């Protein structure tokens, strides 16, 4: 009988902490990518601004689905 990986619970599902850490790392990587730097040209700054607005728009679009998923998860637990 083998031991489960440290980031997995006995049921075989990844732990919530690991998922939150991965989401945080992905957001931080995106935020660093679209950050303005002194050496950026005006065109690059405009592209980064567009990417930032697109990221915000995608997060707003996904938020209702995430809230519905959380509600279903809490309902399943209760």
MOPAC internal coordinates of N, CA, C and O (Angstrom, degrees):
PM7 1SCF
backbone

  N    0.0000 0     0.00 0     0.00 0    0    0    0
  C    1.4485 1     0.00 0     0.00 0    1    0    0
  C    1.5227 1   108.29 1     0.00 0    2    1    0
  O    1.2310 1   120.20 1   -55.75 1    3    2    1
  N    1.3075 1   117.23 1   124.25 1    3    2    1
  C    1.4614 1   120.40 1  -177.32 1    5    3    2
  C    1.5143 1   110.26 1   -92.57 1    6    5    3
  O    1.2310 1   120.92 1   -25.64 1    7    6    5
  N    1.3049 1   115.84 1   154.36 1    7    6    5
  C    1.4633 1   122.12 1   178.00 1    9    7    6
  C    1.5168 1   109.44 1   -82.99 1   10    9    7
  O    1.2310 1   119.91 1   -37.77 1   11   10    9
  N    1.3582 1   117.79 1   142.23 1   11   10    9
  C    1.4714 1   119.19 1   177.54 1   13   11   10
  C    1.5214 1   110.73 1   -67.88 1   14   13   11
  O    1.2310 1   121.58 1   -23.21 1   15   14   13
  N    1.3144 1   114.58 1   156.79 1   15   14   13
  C    1.4657 1   120.42 1   177.50 1   17   15   14
  C    1.5209 1   109.04 1   -62.46 1   18   17   15
  O    1.2310 1   119.47 1   -27.69 1   19   18   17
  N    1.3337 1   118.62 1   152.31 1   19   18   17
  C    1.4659 1   120.56 1  -177.91 1   21   19   18
  C    1.5204 1   114.32 1   -60.77 1   22   21   19
  O    1.2310 1   119.72 1   153.79 1   23   22   21
  N    1.3341 1   118.13 1   -26.21 1   23   22   21
  C    1.4604 1   119.43 1  -178.72 1   25   23   22
  C    1.5244 1   112.62 1   -92.69 1   26   25   23
  O    1.2310 1   120.55 1  -169.99 1   27   26   25
  N    1.3316 1   116.56 1    10.01 1   27   26   25
  C    1.4459 1   119.53 1   179.31 1   29   27   26
  C    1.5142 1   110.62 1  -119.92 1   30   29   27
  O    1.2310 1   121.47 1   -33.53 1   31   30   29
  N    1.3167 1   114.79 1   146.47 1   31   30   29
  C    1.4461 1   120.64 1   176.29 1   33   31   30
  C    1.5252 1   107.92 1   -84.74 1   34   33   31
  O    1.2310 1   119.21 1   -13.44 1   35   34   33
  N    1.3272 1   119.10 1   166.56 1   35   34   33
  C    1.4633 1   120.67 1  -178.81 1   37   35   34
  C    1.5178 1   114.14 1   -56.16 1   38   37   35
  O    1.2310 1   118.98 1   152.13 1   39   38   37
  N    1.3298 1   119.54 1   -27.87 1   39   38   37
  C    1.4602 1   122.23 1   179.54 1   41   39   38
  C    1.5142 1   113.28 1   -74.30 1   42   41   39
  O    1.2310 1   119.38 1   172.94 1   43   42   41
  N    1.3226 1   118.79 1    -7.06 1   43   42   41
  C    1.4534 1   122.24 1   179.98 1   45   43   42
  C    1.5148 1   113.96 1    94.51 1   46   45   43
  O    1.2310 1   119.71 1   179.44 1   47   46   45
  N    1.3371 1   118.16 1    -0.56 1   47   46   45
  C    1.4572 1   120.99 1   179.59 1   49   47   46
  C    1.5238 1   109.85 1   -90.26 1   50   49   47
  O    1.2310 1   119.96 1   -38.11 1   51   50   49
  N    1.3355 1   117.68 1   141.89 1   51   50   49
  C    1.4724 1   119.03 1   175.43 1   53   51   50
  C    1.5175 1   110.71 1   -61.51 1   54   53   51
  O    1.2310 1   120.44 1   -33.38 1   55   54   53
  N    1.2966 1   116.76 1   146.62 1   55   54   53
  C    1.4597 1   119.60 1  -178.50 1   57   55   54
  C    1.5218 1   110.98 1   -70.76 1   58   57   55
  O    1.2310 1   121.00 1   -23.69 1   59   58   57
  N    1.3377 1   115.69 1   156.31 1   59   58   57
  C    1.4565 1   121.04 1  -179.06 1   61   59   58
  C    1.5200 1   110.75 1   -67.19 1   62   61   59
  O    1.2310 1   120.68 1   146.50 1   63   62   61
  N    1.3199 1   116.31 1   -33.50 1   63   62   61
  C    1.4593 1   120.26 1  -179.26 1   65   63   62
  C    1.5249 1   109.81 1   -63.47 1   66   65   63
  O    1.2310 1   120.41 1   138.06 1   67   66   65
  N    1.3103 1   116.83 1   -41.94 1   67   66   65
  C    1.4570 1   120.75 1   179.95 1   69   67   66
  C    1.5252 1   110.94 1   -63.61 1   70   69   67
  O    1.2310 1   120.35 1   138.30 1   71   70   69
  N    1.3190 1   116.93 1   -41.70 1   71   70   69
  C    1.4645 1   120.46 1   179.84 1   73   71   70
  C    1.5228 1   110.47 1   -65.49 1   74   73   71
  O    1.2310 1   120.39 1   139.73 1   75   74   73
  N    1.3349 1   116.87 1   -40.27 1   75   74   73
  C    1.4616 1   119.72 1   178.55 1   77   75   74
  C    1.5215 1   111.18 1   -66.58 1   78   77   75
  O    1.2310 1   120.30 1   141.09 1   79   78   77
  N    1.3194 1   117.03 1   -38.91 1   79   78   77
  C    1.4644 1   120.10 1   178.21 1   81   79   78
  C    1.5233 1   110.85 1   -64.63 1   82   81   79
  O    1.2310 1   120.29 1   138.17 1   83   82   81
  N    1.3290 1   117.05 1   -41.83 1   83   82   81
  C    1.4647 1   120.39 1   179.28 1   85   83   82
  C    1.5260 1   110.82 1   -65.10 1   86   85   83
  O    1.2310 1   120.15 1   138.80 1   87   86   85
  N    1.3219 1   117.31 1   -41.20 1   87   86   85
  C    1.4672 1   120.51 1   178.51 1   89   87   86
  C    1.5223 1   110.46 1   -64.62 1   90   89   87
  O    1.2310 1   120.68 1   139.27 1   91   90   89
  N    1.3315 1   116.30 1   -40.73 1   91   90   89
  C    1.4622 1   120.49 1   178.64 1   93   91   90
  C    1.5247 1   111.04 1   -64.68 1   94   93   91
  O    1.2310 1   120.27 1   138.06 1   95   94   93
  N    1.3232 1   117.08 1   -41.94 1   95   94   93
  C    1.4614 1   120.49 1   178.57 1   97   95   94
  C    1.5256 1   111.46 1   -64.99 1   98   97   95
  O    1.2310 1   120.37 1   140.30 1   99   98   97
  N    1.3384 1   116.91 1   -39.70 1   99   98   97
  C    1.4669 1   120.63 1   179.10 1  101   99   98
  C    1.5293 1   110.45 1   -65.13 1  102  101   99
  O    1.2310 1   120.50 1   136.87 1  103  102  101
  N    1.3416 1   116.66 1   -43.13 1  103  102  101
  C    1.4652 1   119.69 1   178.93 1  105  103  102
  C    1.5247 1   110.79 1   -64.27 1  106  105  103
  O    1.2310 1   120.39 1   136.57 1  107  106  105
  N    1.3341 1   116.86 1   -43.43 1  107  106  105
  C    1.4643 1   120.13 1   179.92 1  109  107  106
  C    1.5277 1   111.63 1   -64.26 1  110  109  107
  O    1.2310 1   120.00 1   141.52 1  111  110  109
  N    1.3272 1   117.60 1   -38.48 1  111  110  109
  C    1.4650 1   120.65 1   177.39 1  113  111  110
  C    1.5297 1   110.34 1   -64.17 1  114  113  111
  O    1.2310 1   120.43 1   136.78 1  115  114  113
  N    1.3323 1   116.78 1   -43.22 1  115  114  113
  C    1.4712 1   120.41 1   178.06 1  117  115  114
  C    1.5205 1   110.52 1   -63.79 1  118  117  115
  O    1.2310 1   120.70 1   137.51 1  119  118  117
  N    1.3248 1   116.28 1   -42.49 1  119  118  117
  C    1.4685 1   120.75 1  -179.20 1  121  119  118
  C    1.5312 1   111.16 1   -63.81 1  122  121  119
  O    1.2310 1   120.20 1   140.15 1  123  122  121
  N    1.3246 1   117.23 1   -39.85 1  123  122  121
  C    1.4735 1   120.07 1   177.14 1  125  123  122
  C    1.5246 1   110.84 1   -67.27 1  126  125  123
  O    1.2310 1   120.38 1   144.66 1  127  126  125
  N    1.3416 1   116.88 1   -35.34 1  127  126  125
  C    1.4598 1   120.69 1  -178.92 1  129  127  126
  C    1.5245 1   111.56 1   -66.47 1  130  129  127
  O    1.2310 1   120.07 1   140.20 1  131  130  129
  N    1.3319 1   117.47 1   -39.80 1  131  130  129
  C    1.4654 1   120.35 1  -176.32 1  133  131  130
  C    1.5288 1   112.85 1   -93.98 1  134  133  131
  O    1.2310 1   119.95 1  -173.18 1  135  134  133
  N    1.3190 1   117.69 1     6.82 1  135  134  133
  C    1.4654 1   120.30 1   177.97 1  137  135  134
  C    1.5279 1   109.87 1   -70.09 1  138  137  135
  O    1.2310 1   121.07 1   -38.25 1  139  138  137
  N    1.3289 1   115.55 1   141.75 1  139  138  137
  C    1.4606 1   120.70 1   178.28 1  141  139  138
  C    1.5253 1   109.67 1   -77.15 1  142  141  139
  O    1.2310 1   121.18 1   -41.73 1  143  142  141
  N    1.3234 1   115.36 1   138.27 1  143  142  141
  C    1.4590 1   121.60 1   177.55 1  145  143  142
  C    1.5238 1   108.65 1  -122.76 1  146  145  143
  O    1.2310 1   121.11 1   -21.73 1  147  146  145
  N    1.3123 1   115.49 1   158.27 1  147  146  145
  C    1.4716 1   119.77 1  -178.09 1  149  147  146
  C    1.5247 1   112.33 1   -62.78 1  150  149  147
  O    1.2310 1   120.07 1   146.75 1  151  150  149
  N    1.3252 1   117.48 1   -33.25 1  151  150  149
  C    1.4682 1   119.54 1  -175.63 1  153  151  150
  C    1.5304 1   113.35 1   -85.06 1  154  153  151
  O    1.2310 1   119.35 1   179.86 1  155  154  153
  N    1.3363 1   118.84 1    -0.14 1  155  154  153
  C    1.4651 1   121.69 1   179.58 1  157  155  154
  C    1.5257 1   110.82 1   -72.79 1  158  157  155
  O    1.2310 1   121.46 1   -41.53 1  159  158  157
  N    1.3223 1   114.80 1   138.47 1  159  158  157
  C    1.4677 1   119.23 1   174.68 1  161  159  158
  C    1.5266 1   109.33 1   -79.03 1  162  161  159
  O    1.2310 1   121.14 1    -8.40 1  163  162  161
  N    1.3053 1   115.43 1   171.60 1  163  162  161
  C    1.4617 1   120.54 1  -179.11 1  165  163  162
  C    1.5233 1   110.82 1   -62.79 1  166  165  163
  O    1.2310 1   120.39 1   140.75 1  167  166  165
  N    1.3223 1   116.86 1   -39.25 1  167  166  165
  C    1.4618 1   121.07 1   179.74 1  169  167  166
  C    1.5286 1   110.86 1   -65.38 1  170  169  167
  O    1.2310 1   120.07 1   138.57 1  171  170  169
  N    1.3242 1   117.47 1   -41.43 1  171  170  169
  C    1.4716 1   121.43 1   178.58 1  173  171  170
  C    1.5306 1   109.85 1   -65.99 1  174  173  171
  O    1.2310 1   120.40 1   139.56 1  175  174  173
  N    1.3372 1   116.84 1   -40.44 1  175  174  173
  C    1.4692 1   120.04 1   177.40 1  177  175  174
  C    1.5245 1   111.00 1   -62.60 1  178  177  175
  O    1.2310 1   120.27 1   139.63 1  179  178  177
  N    1.3207 1   117.09 1   -40.37 1  179  178  177
  C    1.4651 1   120.65 1   178.61 1  181  179  178
  C    1.5286 1   110.13 1   -64.49 1  182  181  179
  O    1.2310 1   120.04 1   139.13 1  183  182  181
  N    1.3285 1   117.52 1   -40.87 1  183  182  181
  C    1.4582 1   121.24 1   177.68 1  185  183  182
  C    1.5221 1   111.82 1   -64.43 1  186  185  183
  O    1.2310 1   120.45 1   139.00 1  187  186  185
  N    1.3378 1   116.74 1   -41.00 1  187  186  185
  C    1.4650 1   120.44 1   178.66 1  189  187  186
  C    1.5258 1   110.58 1   -66.96 1  190  189  187
  O    1.2310 1   120.24 1   142.05 1  191  190  189
  N    1.3140 1   117.15 1   -37.95 1  191  190  189
  C    1.4613 1   120.88 1   177.64 1  193  191  190
  C    1.5305 1   110.27 1   -64.55 1  194  193  191
  O    1.2310 1   120.48 1   138.07 1  195  194  193
  N    1.3290 1   116.70 1   -41.93 1  195  194  193
  C    1.4581 1   121.33 1   177.20 1  197  195  194
  C    1.5316 1   110.69 1   -62.83 1  198  197  195
  O    1.2310 1   120.17 1   136.57 1  199  198  197
  N    1.3286 1   117.27 1   -43.43 1  199  198  197
  C    1.4622 1   120.81 1   177.38 1  201  199  198
  C    1.5284 1   111.66 1   -62.46 1  202  201  199
  O    1.2310 1   120.49 1   139.82 1  203  202  201
  N    1.3210 1   116.68 1   -40.18 1  203  202  201
  C    1.4715 1   120.04 1   179.02 1  205  203  202
  C    1.5323 1   110.22 1   -63.24 1  206  205  203
  O    1.2310 1   119.75 1   134.71 1  207  206  205
  N    1.3467 1   118.09 1   -45.29 1  207  206  205
  C    1.4599 1   121.20 1   178.18 1  209  207  206
  C    1.5283 1   111.05 1   -63.53 1  210  209  207
  O    1.2310 1   120.43 1   141.47 1  211  210  209
  N    1.3268 1   116.78 1   -38.53 1  211  210  209
  C    1.4621 1   120.87 1   178.09 1  213  211  210
  C    1.5341 1   110.52 1   -64.62 1  214  213  211
  O    1.2310 1   120.12 1   138.83 1  215  214  213
  N    1.3236 1   117.37 1   -41.17 1  215  214  213
  C    1.4645 1   121.14 1   177.25 1  217  215  214
  C    1.5129 1   111.92 1   -63.37 1  218  217  215
  O    1.2310 1   120.32 1   137.39 1  219  218  217
  N    1.3254 1   116.99 1   -42.61 1  219  218  217
  C    1.4720 1   120.94 1   177.69 1  221  219  218
  C    1.5321 1   109.90 1   -63.41 1  222  221  219
  O    1.2310 1   120.45 1   137.48 1  223  222  221
  N    1.3155 1   116.74 1   -42.52 1  223  222  221
  C    1.4642 1   121.02 1   179.28 1  225  223  222
  C    1.5239 1   111.45 1   -62.18 1  226  225  223
  O    1.2310 1   120.31 1   137.56 1  227  226  225
  N    1.3180 1   117.01 1   -42.44 1  227  226  225
  C    1.4734 1   120.74 1   179.02 1  229  227  226
  C    1.5220 1   110.75 1   -65.51 1  230  229  227
  O    1.2310 1   120.10 1   139.86 1  231  230  229
  N    1.3374 1   117.41 1   -40.14 1  231  230  229
  C    1.4654 1   119.71 1   178.06 1  233  231  230
  C    1.5249 1   111.23 1   -64.25 1  234  233  231
  O    1.2310 1   120.27 1   140.98 1  235  234  233
  N    1.3311 1   117.08 1   -39.02 1  235  234  233
  C    1.4622 1   120.55 1   178.20 1  237  235  234
  C    1.5246 1   110.10 1   -66.61 1  238  237  235
  O    1.2310 1   120.12 1   139.60 1  239  238  237
  N    1.3298 1   117.37 1   -40.40 1  239  238  237
  C    1.4566 1   120.50 1   178.43 1  241  239  238
  C    1.5184 1   112.34 1   -63.75 1  242  241  239
  O    1.2310 1   120.15 1   141.00 1  243  242  241
  N    1.3270 1   117.31 1   -39.00 1  243  242  241
  C    1.4630 1   121.49 1  -177.21 1  245  243  242
  C    1.5214 1   113.20 1   -79.85 1  246  245  243
  O    1.2310 1   119.92 1   160.04 1  247  246  245
  N    1.3199 1   117.75 1   -19.96 1  247  246  245
  C    1.4574 1   119.31 1  -173.60 1  249  247  246
  C    1.5292 1   113.96 1   -60.22 1  250  249  247
  O    1.2310 1   117.97 1   139.20 1  251  250  249
  N    1.3381 1   121.48 1   -40.80 1  251  250  249
  C    1.4713 1   118.22 1   177.60 1  253  251  250
  C    1.5288 1   112.29 1   -62.12 1  254  253  251
  O    1.2310 1   120.37 1   141.68 1  255  254  253
  N    1.3345 1   116.89 1   -38.32 1  255  254  253
  C    1.4589 1   119.88 1   179.57 1  257  255  254
  C    1.5246 1   111.09 1   -66.96 1  258  257  255
  O    1.2310 1   120.78 1   143.35 1  259  258  257
  N    1.3210 1   116.11 1   -36.65 1  259  258  257
  C    1.4532 1   119.11 1   177.58 1  261  259  258
  C    1.5221 1   110.82 1   -67.72 1  262  261  259
  O    1.2310 1   120.33 1   139.77 1  263  262  261
  N    1.3248 1   116.97 1   -40.23 1  263  262  261
  C    1.4677 1   120.32 1   178.41 1  265  263  262
  C    1.5228 1   111.03 1   -65.48 1  266  265  263
  O    1.2310 1   120.38 1   140.15 1  267  266  265
  N    1.3187 1   116.87 1   -39.85 1  267  266  265
  C    1.4654 1   120.44 1   177.64 1  269  267  266
  C    1.5275 1   109.89 1   -65.25 1  270  269  267
  O    1.2310 1   120.44 1   138.37 1  271  270  269
  N    1.3250 1   116.77 1   -41.63 1  271  270  269
  C    1.4594 1   120.72 1   177.89 1  273  271  270
  C    1.5181 1   112.00 1   -62.68 1  274  273  271
  O    1.2310 1   120.61 1   138.30 1  275  274  273
  N    1.3345 1   116.44 1   -41.70 1  275  274  273
  C    1.4658 1   119.61 1   177.07 1  277  275  274
  C    1.5198 1   111.21 1   -64.60 1  278  277  275
  O    1.2310 1   119.88 1   139.36 1  279  278  277
  N    1.3213 1   117.83 1   -40.64 1  279  278  277
  C    1.4624 1   121.06 1   178.97 1  281  279  278
  C    1.5304 1   110.58 1   -62.74 1  282  281  279
  O    1.2310 1   120.58 1   137.68 1  283  282  281
  N    1.3257 1   116.49 1   -42.32 1  283  282  281
  C    1.4738 1   120.26 1   178.59 1  285  283  282
  C    1.5209 1   110.03 1   -65.55 1  286  285  283
  O    1.2310 1   120.10 1   140.42 1  287  286  285
  N    1.3311 1   117.41 1   -39.58 1  287  286  285
  C    1.4609 1   120.42 1   179.58 1  289  287  286
  C    1.5228 1   111.00 1   -64.68 1  290  289  287
  O    1.2310 1   120.32 1   136.41 1  291  290  289
  N    1.3358 1   116.99 1   -43.59 1  291  290  289
  C    1.4665 1   119.56 1   178.26 1  293  291  290
  C    1.5314 1   110.65 1   -65.56 1  294  293  291
  O    1.2310 1   120.32 1   141.19 1  295  294  293
  N    1.3296 1   116.99 1   -38.81 1  295  294  293
  C    1.4601 1   120.05 1   178.67 1  297  295  294
  C    1.5324 1   111.16 1   -64.90 1  298  297  295
  O    1.2310 1   120.47 1   143.54 1  299  298  297
  N    1.3247 1   116.71 1   -36.46 1  299  298  297
  C    1.4607 1   120.37 1   179.36 1  301  299  298
  C    1.5177 1   111.43 1   -68.79 1  302  301  299
  O    1.2310 1   120.50 1   145.73 1  303  302  301
  N    1.3228 1   116.64 1   -34.27 1  303  302  301
  C    1.4658 1   120.65 1   179.71 1  305  303  302
  C    1.5188 1   111.09 1   -72.49 1  306  305  303
  O    1.2310 1   120.78 1   141.12 1  307  306  305
  N    1.3164 1   116.12 1   -38.88 1  307  306  305
  C    1.4675 1   120.17 1  -179.17 1  309  307  306
  C    1.4940 1   107.98 1   -79.66 1  310  309  307
  O    1.2310 1   120.10 1   180.00 1  311  310  309

